[in-house]
Amino acid sequence: MKDIKIKKHYAPSDRVFDIISFLFLALVVVICVYPFWNIFIISINDATDAIRGGIYFLPRKLSLASYKDILTRPTFLHSILVTVLRTLTGTPLAVLATTALAYVLSRQELLWKKPVTILFVFTMYFGGGLVPYYMVLKNLNMLDNFIVFIFPNLISVYNMILVKNYIEGMPQELFESSKIDGANDLIIFTRIILPLSKPIIMTIALFVAIMHWNSWFDAYLYTNSQSLKVMQSVLVEILNQYQTSAANQTASRVGQSVTPDSIRMAATMVATIPIIMVYPFIQKYFVKGIMLGAVKS
């Protein structure tokens, strides 16, 4: 028998709807992408030429002076290492601690489960303030120490709730059969929970990594040593420097045409591009993890 090809028929209204949907989504993409593209082309355009304006799609006079001024600073290069080390250390530890806590709070047999969960949720809305928090870190000898970037950020209650709801959505028979076979909670957590929770784990890993990568306020408040300055805090110092009268002296010293606006655009690109490059690798887990972790059945 010859294969019968069925030609799908589109009504005129369906074609109009598809065209309108395509145009709308294309407009959304342009609105989201163009501001980032405009920042990029201004950052690679000559600073004095950019002051005249009129740069929309392509640079008018190519110049990498702003990037050179930022990337050639010894403090900035060292701050990149600190930021990378902080992200690579803090992210897996935070994901492990958050997932372990979520598993414990998801167990129905946990004593005082509801009051303990309420205590954690309470911390999302109420805090002691900056001064008591500073005093706690001081008494724990965390000030001016690398661990001040790691341990205070181990647990995120919001991420914990996402993981907890995700685990509670798993079949309870899975845990019961595992315990009948002699598995304890540690084995269940490592061999069942972690492999099956990959979407939500990758999702909160992205959240934590972005937090560590973009964080600068804690380094600004809790560290004095230049060896502990993260990339974002160094960028803030550079931006503040170019907002003062010393900016012109610095620009003339490096022999390049640099303005506060060009430095700001270049700093935005330097801080944003590395973390954006991570997103495509975990995009397939992101939507699934959020949807399954945010809804409790």
Salt bridges, closest charged atoms under 4 A:
ASP49 OD1 - ARG52 NH2 2.49
ASP49 OD2 - ARG60 NE 2.96
ASP69 OD2 - ARG73 NH2 3.16
GLU109 OE2 - LYS179 NZ 2.92
GLU168 OE2 - LYS113 NZ 3.32
GLU168 OE2 - LYS164 NZ 2.95
GLU168 OE1 - LYS296 NZ 3.84
ASP185 OD1 - LYS179 NZ 3.93
ASP218 OD2 - ARG86 NH2 2.60
ASP261 OD1 - ARG264 NH1 2.55
